[in-house]
């Protein structure tokens, strides 16, 4: 169960790729970029200390 949204999945999501559409870009201090969904963007905002979460996808 996800403690934030209270959803429950009947399979191991930790080893599965996210199937939600990418909506944000996480940019690390070292320049690496990762595209993530809304849910992962919310989590990234609370967990990362160096870097930024930007709306939209990289150009």
N, CA, C and O atoms as a GROMACS GRO file, in nm:
protein
  236
    1UNK      N    1   0.084  -0.119   0.000
    1UNK     CA    2   0.000   0.000   0.000
    1UNK      C    3   0.088   0.124   0.000
    1UNK      O    4   0.190   0.129   0.069
    2UNK      N    5   0.048   0.221  -0.076
    2UNK     CA    6   0.118   0.348  -0.077
    2UNK      C    7   0.064   0.432   0.037
    2UNK      O    8  -0.057   0.455   0.043
    3UNK      N    9   0.149   0.479   0.130
    3UNK     CA   10   0.099   0.552   0.248
    3UNK      C   11   0.040   0.689   0.216
    3UNK      O   12  -0.029   0.746   0.300
    4UNK      N   13   0.066   0.741   0.097
    4UNK     CA   14   0.015   0.874   0.063
    4UNK      C   15  -0.122   0.865  -0.004
    4UNK      O   16  -0.212   0.941   0.030
    5UNK      N   17  -0.137   0.774  -0.100
    5UNK     CA   18  -0.263   0.771  -0.176
    5UNK      C   19  -0.353   0.655  -0.135
    5UNK      O   20  -0.466   0.646  -0.183
    6UNK      N   21  -0.307   0.567  -0.049
    6UNK     CA   22  -0.387   0.455   0.003
    6UNK      C   23  -0.425   0.353  -0.102
    6UNK      O   24  -0.515   0.272  -0.079
    7UNK      N   25  -0.359   0.354  -0.218
    7UNK     CA   26  -0.384   0.251  -0.319
    7UNK      C   27  -0.313   0.122  -0.278
    7UNK      O   28  -0.213   0.125  -0.208
    8UNK      N   29  -0.366   0.011  -0.323
    8UNK     CA   30  -0.308  -0.119  -0.295
    8UNK      C   31  -0.290  -0.192  -0.428
    8UNK      O   32  -0.381  -0.192  -0.511
    9UNK      N   33  -0.174  -0.254  -0.447
    9UNK     CA   34  -0.147  -0.328  -0.569
    9UNK      C   35  -0.119  -0.473  -0.534
    9UNK      O   36  -0.050  -0.500  -0.436
   10UNK      N   37  -0.173  -0.567  -0.611
   10UNK     CA   38  -0.157  -0.709  -0.580
   10UNK      C   39  -0.027  -0.768  -0.636
   10UNK      O   40  -0.018  -0.890  -0.653
   11UNK      N   41   0.072  -0.687  -0.664
   11UNK     CA   42   0.199  -0.736  -0.717
   11UNK      C   43   0.312  -0.648  -0.665
   11UNK      O   44   0.288  -0.542  -0.607
   12UNK      N   45   0.436  -0.692  -0.686
   12UNK     CA   46   0.554  -0.620  -0.639
   12UNK      C   47   0.582  -0.502  -0.731
   12UNK      O   48   0.633  -0.519  -0.842
   13UNK      N   49   0.548  -0.382  -0.685
   13UNK     CA   50   0.570  -0.262  -0.767
   13UNK      C   51   0.713  -0.210  -0.757
   13UNK      O   52   0.754  -0.130  -0.842
   14UNK      N   53   0.789  -0.251  -0.658
   14UNK     CA   54   0.925  -0.199  -0.643
   14UNK      C   55   1.015  -0.242  -0.758
   14UNK      O   56   1.107  -0.168  -0.795
   15UNK      N   57   0.991  -0.358  -0.814
   15UNK     CA   58   1.074  -0.407  -0.924
   15UNK      C   59   1.010  -0.384  -1.060
   15UNK      O   60   1.064  -0.429  -1.161
   16UNK      N   61   0.896  -0.315  -1.064
   16UNK     CA   62   0.826  -0.292  -1.190
   16UNK      C   63   0.846  -0.147  -1.235
   16UNK      O   64   0.860  -0.057  -1.153
   17UNK      N   65   0.847  -0.128  -1.365
   17UNK     CA   66   0.856   0.008  -1.420
   17UNK      C   67   0.724   0.080  -1.400
   17UNK      O   68   0.618   0.017  -1.402
   18UNK      N   69   0.728   0.208  -1.381
   18UNK     CA   70   0.608   0.288  -1.365
   18UNK      C   71   0.535   0.294  -1.500
   18UNK      O   72   0.597   0.316  -1.604
   19UNK      N   73   0.405   0.274  -1.497
   19UNK     CA   74   0.327   0.275  -1.621
   19UNK      C   75   0.252   0.407  -1.643
   19UNK      O   76   0.182   0.422  -1.743
   20UNK      N   77   0.266   0.501  -1.550
   20UNK     CA   78   0.197   0.630  -1.564
   20UNK      C   79   0.271   0.718  -1.664
   20UNK      O   80   0.393   0.704  -1.681
   21UNK      N   81   0.201   0.810  -1.732
   21UNK     CA   82   0.268   0.897  -1.829
   21UNK      C   83   0.363   0.996  -1.760
   21UNK      O   84   0.333   1.048  -1.653
   22UNK      N   85   0.476   1.020  -1.824
   22UNK     CA   86   0.574   1.116  -1.771
   22UNK      C   87   0.521   1.257  -1.787
   22UNK      O   88   0.472   1.294  -1.894
   23UNK      N   89   0.532   1.337  -1.680
   23UNK     CA   90   0.481   1.474  -1.681
   23UNK      C   91   0.581   1.576  -1.626
   23UNK      O   92   0.563   1.696  -1.642
   24UNK      N   93   0.686   1.528  -1.560
   24UNK     CA   94   0.784   1.616  -1.495
   24UNK      C   95   0.925   1.569  -1.525
   24UNK      O   96   0.948   1.454  -1.565
   25UNK      N   97   1.020   1.659  -1.505
   25UNK     CA   98   1.162   1.627  -1.518
   25UNK      C   99   1.230   1.652  -1.384
   25UNK      O  100   1.219   1.760  -1.327
   26UNK      N  101   1.300   1.552  -1.334
   26UNK     CA  102   1.382   1.568  -1.215
   26UNK      C  103   1.524   1.595  -1.263
   26UNK      O  104   1.582   1.513  -1.334
   27UNK      N  105   1.579   1.709  -1.224
   27UNK     CA  106   1.714   1.745  -1.266
   27UNK      C  107   1.806   1.744  -1.145
   27UNK      O  108   1.788   1.822  -1.051
   28UNK      N  109   1.904   1.656  -1.148
   28UNK     CA  110   2.001   1.644  -1.039
   28UNK      C  111   2.106   1.754  -1.050
   28UNK      O  112   2.124   1.814  -1.156
   29UNK      N  113   2.174   1.781  -0.939
   29UNK     CA  114   2.280   1.882  -0.939
   29UNK      C  115   2.391   1.850  -1.039
   29UNK      O  116   2.454   1.942  -1.092
   30UNK      N  117   2.416   1.722  -1.065
   30UNK     CA  118   2.524   1.684  -1.157
   30UNK      C  119   2.481   1.693  -1.303
   30UNK      O  120   2.560   1.662  -1.392
   31UNK      N  121   2.356   1.736  -1.329
   31UNK     CA  122   2.308   1.753  -1.465
   31UNK      C  123   2.226   1.638  -1.518
   31UNK      O  124   2.161   1.652  -1.622
   32UNK      N  125   2.226   1.524  -1.449
   32UNK     CA  126   2.142   1.412  -1.492
   32UNK      C  127   1.996   1.452  -1.487
   32UNK      O  128   1.954   1.529  -1.401
   33UNK      N  129   1.917   1.399  -1.582
   33UNK     CA  130   1.774   1.427  -1.586
   33UNK      C  131   1.697   1.297  -1.593
   33UNK      O  132   1.740   1.200  -1.656
   34UNK      N  133   1.583   1.295  -1.527
   34UNK     CA  134   1.495   1.179  -1.525
   34UNK      C  135   1.352   1.228  -1.548
   34UNK      O  136   1.310   1.326  -1.486
   35UNK      N  137   1.280   1.163  -1.636
   35UNK     CA  138   1.139   1.199  -1.655
   35UNK      C  139   1.055   1.109  -1.566
   35UNK      O  140   1.078   0.988  -1.558
   36UNK      N  141   0.956   1.168  -1.500
   36UNK     CA  142   0.875   1.095  -1.402
   36UNK      C  143   0.728   1.136  -1.414
   36UNK      O  144   0.696   1.239  -1.474
   37UNK      N  145   0.641   1.055  -1.357
   37UNK     CA  146   0.497   1.083  -1.354
   37UNK      C  147   0.465   1.181  -1.241
   37UNK      O  148   0.553   1.220  -1.164
   38UNK      N  149   0.338   1.220  -1.232
   38UNK     CA  150   0.294   1.312  -1.126
   38UNK      C  151   0.326   1.257  -0.987
   38UNK      O  152   0.377   1.330  -0.902
   39UNK      N  153   0.296   1.131  -0.964
   39UNK     CA  154   0.318   1.070  -0.833
   39UNK      C  155   0.464   1.067  -0.794
   39UNK      O  156   0.499   1.098  -0.680
   40UNK      N  157   0.551   1.029  -0.888
   40UNK     CA  158   0.693   1.027  -0.858
   40UNK      C  159   0.748   1.169  -0.841
   40UNK      O  160   0.843   1.189  -0.765
   41UNK      N  161   0.690   1.266  -0.911
   41UNK     CA  162   0.733   1.405  -0.893
   41UNK      C  163   0.699   1.454  -0.753
   41UNK      O  164   0.781   1.522  -0.689
   42UNK      N  165   0.580   1.421  -0.703
   42UNK     CA  166   0.543   1.459  -0.566
   42UNK      C  167   0.640   1.398  -0.465
   42UNK      O  168   0.684   1.466  -0.372
   43UNK      N  169   0.672   1.272  -0.484
   43UNK     CA  170   0.765   1.205  -0.393
   43UNK      C  171   0.904   1.266  -0.402
   43UNK      O  172   0.969   1.289  -0.300
   44UNK      N  173   0.949   1.294  -0.524
   44UNK     CA  174   1.082   1.352  -0.542
   44UNK      C  175   1.093   1.487  -0.472
   44UNK      O  176   1.197   1.517  -0.413
   45UNK      N  177   0.988   1.567  -0.477
   45UNK     CA  178   0.992   1.699  -0.410
   45UNK      C  179   1.015   1.685  -0.259
   45UNK      O  180   1.076   1.772  -0.198
   46UNK      N  181   0.966   1.577  -0.200
   46UNK     CA  182   0.982   1.561  -0.056
   46UNK      C  183   1.111   1.489  -0.019
   46UNK      O  184   1.152   1.494   0.096
   47UNK      N  185   1.175   1.421  -0.115
   47UNK     CA  186   1.290   1.336  -0.081
   47UNK      C  187   1.424   1.387  -0.131
   47UNK      O  188   1.527   1.354  -0.071
   48UNK      N  189   1.428   1.465  -0.237
   48UNK     CA  190   1.558   1.508  -0.287
   48UNK      C  191   1.605   1.634  -0.216
   48UNK      O  192   1.524   1.719  -0.179
   49UNK      N  193   1.734   1.645  -0.198
   49UNK     CA  194   1.790   1.765  -0.134
   49UNK      C  195   1.870   1.847  -0.233
   49UNK      O  196   1.878   1.969  -0.220
   50UNK      N  197   1.929   1.783  -0.332
   50UNK     CA  198   2.004   1.853  -0.436
   50UNK      C  199   1.937   1.824  -0.569
   50UNK      O  200   1.923   1.708  -0.608
   51UNK      N  201   1.895   1.927  -0.637
   51UNK     CA  202   1.828   1.911  -0.764
   51UNK      C  203   1.694   1.981  -0.765
   51UNK      O  204   1.656   2.047  -0.668
   52UNK      N  205   1.624   1.967  -0.876
   52UNK     CA  206   1.497   2.034  -0.893
   52UNK      C  207   1.396   1.942  -0.961
   52UNK      O  208   1.434   1.854  -1.037
   53UNK      N  209   1.270   1.964  -0.932
   53UNK     CA  210   1.161   1.895  -1.001
   53UNK      C  211   1.090   2.000  -1.085
   53UNK      O  212   1.033   2.095  -1.032
   54UNK      N  213   1.092   1.981  -1.216
   54UNK     CA  214   1.038   2.079  -1.308
   54UNK      C  215   0.917   2.023  -1.382
   54UNK      O  216   0.919   1.907  -1.423
   55UNK      N  217   0.812   2.102  -1.398
   55UNK     CA  218   0.698   2.054  -1.477
   55UNK      C  219   0.738   2.042  -1.623
   55UNK      O  220   0.817   2.122  -1.673
   56UNK      N  221   0.685   1.942  -1.690
   56UNK     CA  222   0.712   1.923  -1.832
   56UNK      C  223   0.829   1.830  -1.858
   56UNK      O  224   0.899   1.786  -1.765
   57UNK      N  225   0.849   1.800  -1.984
   57UNK     CA  226   0.954   1.709  -2.027
   57UNK      C  227   1.069   1.788  -2.087
   57UNK      O  228   1.048   1.900  -2.134
   58UNK      N  229   1.191   1.733  -2.086
   58UNK     CA  230   1.304   1.806  -2.142
   58UNK      C  231   1.287   1.828  -2.294
   58UNK      O  232   1.228   1.745  -2.363
   59UNK      N  233   1.339   1.937  -2.342
   59UNK     CA  234   1.328   1.970  -2.485
   59UNK      C  235   1.420   1.884  -2.568
   59UNK      O  236   1.424   1.898  -2.690
   0.00000   0.00000   0.00000
